């Protein structure tokens, strides 16, 4: 007589074994679209919540500029501090970036408007952005899908003829994705630095839909019930094999 191994026995075995096949998992540890005020974990310095004006609607479906974003003058540091992070091996940062008004790139008049991100005191990103003269050099080259607008009037009026703005989706930049990190806390500092820093009325930057995700490649410790399920499944496999042999 042939006995088949199916139904609940097969399910029990597969579920039990699957509990040990988890390779990674992700947890969003911070997220804000700045529509409910400024999160307590952000120290804004001189940055202020501002309506997005012409940036509204820029970005991929489900991740677009809208409502308000956090806008900062150049020379100001915005700091995000997160504590009590879950066990993790890596972090990712995602946000929409607005380069507003007469940012001057890498050029010599005045010299430099560099957006930088420091993580736990270590620089991870530093690139220049240029919105004003066509002769100015911008070091940042967006990856595919990362440039949302370039030198457009998106509603923020700077001095003279420099009424142009740019927008980028930094979620698609690999430099912000899955970088090694294991500490239980993290401090992320955002700023635009350079010799030619100017006030909010002249040039500025902003971000929207800021999120930080923690990743772990270590499988979670199974619950006792999972062990029991796995053992039951393995026992069912052994019983079925004995029945086939007989």
Secondary structure as a PSIPRED ss2 file (coil, helix, strand):
# PSIPRED VFORMAT (PSIPRED V4.0)

   1 X C   1.000  0.000  0.000
   2 X C   1.000  0.000  0.000
   3 X C   1.000  0.000  0.000
   4 X C   1.000  0.000  0.000
   5 X C   1.000  0.000  0.000
   6 X C   1.000  0.000  0.000
   7 X C   1.000  0.000  0.000
   8 X H   0.000  1.000  0.000
   9 X H   0.000  1.000  0.000
  10 X H   0.000  1.000  0.000
  11 X H   0.000  1.000  0.000
  12 X H   0.000  1.000  0.000
  13 X H   0.000  1.000  0.000
  14 X H   0.000  1.000  0.000
  15 X H   0.000  1.000  0.000
  16 X H   0.000  1.000  0.000
  17 X H   0.000  1.000  0.000
  18 X H   0.000  1.000  0.000
  19 X C   1.000  0.000  0.000
  20 X C   1.000  0.000  0.000
  21 X C   1.000  0.000  0.000
  22 X C   1.000  0.000  0.000
  23 X C   1.000  0.000  0.000
  24 X C   1.000  0.000  0.000
  25 X E   0.000  0.000  1.000
  26 X E   0.000  0.000  1.000
  27 X E   0.000  0.000  1.000
  28 X E   0.000  0.000  1.000
  29 X E   0.000  0.000  1.000
  30 X E   0.000  0.000  1.000
  31 X E   0.000  0.000  1.000
  32 X E   0.000  0.000  1.000
  33 X C   1.000  0.000  0.000
  34 X C   1.000  0.000  0.000
  35 X C   1.000  0.000  0.000
  36 X C   1.000  0.000  0.000
  37 X C   1.000  0.000  0.000
  38 X C   1.000  0.000  0.000
  39 X C   1.000  0.000  0.000
  40 X C   1.000  0.000  0.000
  41 X C   1.000  0.000  0.000
  42 X E   0.000  0.000  1.000
  43 X E   0.000  0.000  1.000
  44 X C   1.000  0.000  0.000
  45 X C   1.000  0.000  0.000
  46 X C   1.000  0.000  0.000
  47 X C   1.000  0.000  0.000
  48 X E   0.000  0.000  1.000
  49 X E   0.000  0.000  1.000
  50 X E   0.000  0.000  1.000
  51 X E   0.000  0.000  1.000
  52 X C   1.000  0.000  0.000
  53 X H   0.000  1.000  0.000
  54 X H   0.000  1.000  0.000
  55 X H   0.000  1.000  0.000
  56 X C   1.000  0.000  0.000
  57 X C   1.000  0.000  0.000
  58 X C   1.000  0.000  0.000
  59 X C   1.000  0.000  0.000
  60 X C   1.000  0.000  0.000
  61 X C   1.000  0.000  0.000
  62 X C   1.000  0.000  0.000
  63 X C   1.000  0.000  0.000
  64 X C   1.000  0.000  0.000
  65 X C   1.000  0.000  0.000
  66 X C   1.000  0.000  0.000
  67 X C   1.000  0.000  0.000
  68 X E   0.000  0.000  1.000
  69 X E   0.000  0.000  1.000
  70 X E   0.000  0.000  1.000
  71 X E   0.000  0.000  1.000
  72 X E   0.000  0.000  1.000
  73 X E   0.000  0.000  1.000
  74 X C   1.000  0.000  0.000
  75 X C   1.000  0.000  0.000
  76 X C   1.000  0.000  0.000
  77 X E   0.000  0.000  1.000
  78 X E   0.000  0.000  1.000
  79 X E   0.000  0.000  1.000
  80 X E   0.000  0.000  1.000
  81 X E   0.000  0.000  1.000
  82 X E   0.000  0.000  1.000
  83 X C   1.000  0.000  0.000
  84 X C   1.000  0.000  0.000
  85 X C   1.000  0.000  0.000
  86 X C   1.000  0.000  0.000
  87 X C   1.000  0.000  0.000
  88 X C   1.000  0.000  0.000
  89 X C   1.000  0.000  0.000
  90 X E   0.000  0.000  1.000
  91 X E   0.000  0.000  1.000
  92 X E   0.000  0.000  1.000
  93 X E   0.000  0.000  1.000
  94 X E   0.000  0.000  1.000
  95 X E   0.000  0.000  1.000
  96 X E   0.000  0.000  1.000
  97 X E   0.000  0.000  1.000
  98 X E   0.000  0.000  1.000
  99 X E   0.000  0.000  1.000
 100 X E   0.000  0.000  1.000
 101 X E   0.000  0.000  1.000
 102 X C   1.000  0.000  0.000
 103 X C   1.000  0.000  0.000
 104 X E   0.000  0.000  1.000
 105 X C   1.000  0.000  0.000
 106 X C   1.000  0.000  0.000
 107 X C   1.000  0.000  0.000
 108 X E   0.000  0.000  1.000
 109 X C   1.000  0.000  0.000
 110 X C   1.000  0.000  0.000
 111 X E   0.000  0.000  1.000
 112 X C   1.000  0.000  0.000
 113 X C   1.000  0.000  0.000
 114 X E   0.000  0.000  1.000
 115 X E   0.000  0.000  1.000
 116 X E   0.000  0.000  1.000
 117 X E   0.000  0.000  1.000
 118 X E   0.000  0.000  1.000
 119 X E   0.000  0.000  1.000
 120 X C   1.000  0.000  0.000
 121 X C   1.000  0.000  0.000
 122 X E   0.000  0.000  1.000
 123 X E   0.000  0.000  1.000
 124 X E   0.000  0.000  1.000
 125 X E   0.000  0.000  1.000
 126 X E   0.000  0.000  1.000
 127 X E   0.000  0.000  1.000
 128 X E   0.000  0.000  1.000
 129 X C   1.000  0.000  0.000
 130 X E   0.000  0.000  1.000
 131 X C   1.000  0.000  0.000
 132 X C   1.000  0.000  0.000
 133 X C   1.000  0.000  0.000
 134 X C   1.000  0.000  0.000
 135 X C   1.000  0.000  0.000
 136 X C   1.000  0.000  0.000
 137 X C   1.000  0.000  0.000
 138 X C   1.000  0.000  0.000
 139 X C   1.000  0.000  0.000
 140 X C   1.000  0.000  0.000
 141 X C   1.000  0.000  0.000
 142 X C   1.000  0.000  0.000
 143 X C   1.000  0.000  0.000
 144 X C   1.000  0.000  0.000
 145 X C   1.000  0.000  0.000
 146 X C   1.000  0.000  0.000
 147 X E   0.000  0.000  1.000
 148 X E   0.000  0.000  1.000
 149 X E   0.000  0.000  1.000
 150 X E   0.000  0.000  1.000
 151 X E   0.000  0.000  1.000
 152 X E   0.000  0.000  1.000
 153 X C   1.000  0.000  0.000
 154 X C   1.000  0.000  0.000
 155 X C   1.000  0.000  0.000
 156 X C   1.000  0.000  0.000
 157 X C   1.000  0.000  0.000
 158 X C   1.000  0.000  0.000
 159 X C   1.000  0.000  0.000
 160 X C   1.000  0.000  0.000
 161 X C   1.000  0.000  0.000
 162 X C   1.000  0.000  0.000
 163 X C   1.000  0.000  0.000
 164 X C   1.000  0.000  0.000
 165 X E   0.000  0.000  1.000
 166 X E   0.000  0.000  1.000
 167 X E   0.000  0.000  1.000
 168 X E   0.000  0.000  1.000
 169 X E   0.000  0.000  1.000
 170 X H   0.000  1.000  0.000
 171 X H   0.000  1.000  0.000
 172 X H   0.000  1.000  0.000
 173 X C   1.000  0.000  0.000
 174 X H   0.000  1.000  0.000
 175 X H   0.000  1.000  0.000
 176 X H   0.000  1.000  0.000
 177 X C   1.000  0.000  0.000
 178 X C   1.000  0.000  0.000
 179 X E   0.000  0.000  1.000
 180 X E   0.000  0.000  1.000
 181 X C   1.000  0.000  0.000
 182 X C   1.000  0.000  0.000
 183 X C   1.000  0.000  0.000
 184 X C   1.000  0.000  0.000
 185 X C   1.000  0.000  0.000
 186 X E   0.000  0.000  1.000
 187 X E   0.000  0.000  1.000
 188 X E   0.000  0.000  1.000
 189 X E   0.000  0.000  1.000
 190 X E   0.000  0.000  1.000
 191 X E   0.000  0.000  1.000
 192 X E   0.000  0.000  1.000
 193 X E   0.000  0.000  1.000
 194 X C   1.000  0.000  0.000
 195 X C   1.000  0.000  0.000
 196 X C   1.000  0.000  0.000
 197 X C   1.000  0.000  0.000
 198 X C   1.000  0.000  0.000
 199 X C   1.000  0.000  0.000
 200 X C   1.000  0.000  0.000
 201 X C   1.000  0.000  0.000
 202 X C   1.000  0.000  0.000
 203 X E   0.000  0.000  1.000
 204 X E   0.000  0.000  1.000
 205 X E   0.000  0.000  1.000
 206 X E   0.000  0.000  1.000
 207 X E   0.000  0.000  1.000
 208 X E   0.000  0.000  1.000
 209 X E   0.000  0.000  1.000
 210 X E   0.000  0.000  1.000
 211 X E   0.000  0.000  1.000
 212 X E   0.000  0.000  1.000
 213 X E   0.000  0.000  1.000
 214 X E   0.000  0.000  1.000
 215 X E   0.000  0.000  1.000
 216 X E   0.000  0.000  1.000
 217 X C   1.000  0.000  0.000
 218 X C   1.000  0.000  0.000
 219 X C   1.000  0.000  0.000
 220 X C   1.000  0.000  0.000
 221 X C   1.000  0.000  0.000
 222 X C   1.000  0.000  0.000
 223 X C   1.000  0.000  0.000
 224 X H   0.000  1.000  0.000
 225 X H   0.000  1.000  0.000
 226 X H   0.000  1.000  0.000
 227 X H   0.000  1.000  0.000
 228 X H   0.000  1.000  0.000
 229 X H   0.000  1.000  0.000
 230 X H   0.000  1.000  0.000
 231 X H   0.000  1.000  0.000
 232 X H   0.000  1.000  0.000
 233 X H   0.000  1.000  0.000
 234 X H   0.000  1.000  0.000
 235 X H   0.000  1.000  0.000
 236 X H   0.000  1.000  0.000
 237 X H   0.000  1.000  0.000
 238 X H   0.000  1.000  0.000
 239 X H   0.000  1.000  0.000
 240 X H   0.000  1.000  0.000
 241 X H   0.000  1.000  0.000
 242 X H   0.000  1.000  0.000
 243 X H   0.000  1.000  0.000
 244 X H   0.000  1.000  0.000
 245 X H   0.000  1.000  0.000
 246 X C   1.000  0.000  0.000
